[in-house]
Amino acid sequence: MKIIAYGIREDERPYVENWQWANPDVELVCTGKLLDVESAELARGCDGVVAYQQKSYSAELLKRLHEMNIHNLSLRNVGIDNVDVEAAVKYGFKITNVPVYSPAAIAEFGVTQLLNLLRRTKEYQAKFAKRDYRWAPNISKELNQQTVGIVGAGHIGRVMAHICRGFGARVMVYNHRPKPDLVKAGVFTDSLDELYKESTVISLHVPAVKSTYHMLNRDAFAKMQKGVLIVNMSRGSLIDEPDLIAALDSGQVGGAALDVLEDETKIFNKNMANQPSNYPAFDNLNQRENVLITPHTAFYTDEAVRNMVEQSLDANRELILTGASDKMVSLA
Ligand code: COI
């Protein structure tokens, strides 16, 4: 059995090598190239492909793999929003993801960035760079005084809620389906409007699907408290960026911590030194002292990377051997 793993980084190699050692029945080929229409040719002769989400997996790419009789695709990440699902169904793909590689990695980073927003660290760094070591006027806020509205009660949203409660914050969790344990704990709401109205911080933990596209837009911001802080560690498409910029300009939104952007593949995980971003909304947001942008790094921890590598390779091998895996995503 032969598997090709695309986009393998140096930090993943030790985990890949360990896995290969433990699975001698697999001939594992690794490439640093990302999976796309051109690099797909490298998969010829393989039974399965492992890749992570950095490019869109288009109908053209899936057709090319299909023509090479490859139908087992395992993603080393959780989101499948880069996959042309219609084409995946048409060409008979089985797709797995790694749904729980480390919810704590993302939630802990979300809280880190929320604390940085509350404690205005970007403003202090800017002052420091100018040798201005005064406190005023950058007075901070405390997390224990906030009402944190968490949108999405999946694994990450739940850890985020747990950590924020540990800090003494009031927490509200919205989910489109009721969650009895959260109802029992008195933190559940089935009303987004209520969450918007009550929260001083809103943190997004839902996938990029049709119903969540630009869910934070002008109308949603208008329903929130003035000066609300927004945390997005999920997907850029959840926020309408021009509307966020307008809400920051008016002060309706008091700050934002963004680990994801709508057009992030233009710039994130690339060395853009001395190059223009060609991404005006990024440039606008990035120069603001109350906006913290990080290049989709919330997931990037030892623990998460090890799980992503091992679990995606396990799932691909299982797909090849048995035609199924408990990590198969529903394409319906
Ligand atoms: C995910 O797991 O979906 C992420 O956002 C991480 C990234 C490597 C694609």
Residues whose N, C-alpha, C, O or C-beta is under 5 A from the ligand:
A	BS01	COI	Q53 N77 V78 G79 S234 F299
